[in-house]
């Protein structure tokens, strides 16, 4: 598909990011401890399925012709 303009909320975040590029301000880091028996391959498969199911987790913002798009 083609490029899609940012929503107003996304535009605000884009604007703020222009003053502090590569900032982790809006990142939400987390850690979790996995105990017991588990398969790393199953975790990776589940993670990939989650990302595949939710487009917002794959969205990338970039600038085209001086305007932010996704």
N, C-alpha and C positions, 0 to 999 in steps of 0.2 A: 504494500500500500504506500500511499504518499505520506508526506510529512503532515503532522497535525500541529496546529498552534497550541501553545500552552494555555492551561486554565488560568484564571486570575490568581489563584493561590500559587500555582507553579511559577507564574511570572514574578510574583513577589520573592519567592525563594531564589529564582534565577538572578534577580536584581541584586539581592543581598550578597549572593555568591560572587558577583563581579567585584565586590570590594574586598573579599577575602577568599581568593581562589584556592581550591584544593583544601579548604578547611573541613574538618571533621565535625563541625558544629552540629549538623543535623543528622549525623550518623548515630545509630543506636546499638552500640556494641553490647554483647552479652556472652556469657560463658555458661556452660552446663557440664556437669560431671555425669558421665555414663558409667553405670555400674552393672555388674552381672555379665551374662553372656550375650553378646550382640555381634552382628556381622557388619563390618565396615562397608561392605558392598551393598547391604540392604539400606544402611543409612544414606549412602550416596544416591541410590536409586530413589528413595523416598524424597530426598532433598531436590533432586532433579525433577521429579514429578510435581512437586509443589511449585517450583519455579515455572514449569511448563504450564501449569493450570492457571497461574495468576500473572496476567500480562504486566501488571504494575511492578512486579519484581524484575522484569526484563526491560523496562522503559529506560531509554537513554535520552538525555537532553543535549542538544548541540545547536550551534549557531549556523544559520544559512541566510545569506544575503543580509547580514546584520540583524537578523531576528531569531530569537530562540524558538526551536521546534522540537518535537519529539517523534 
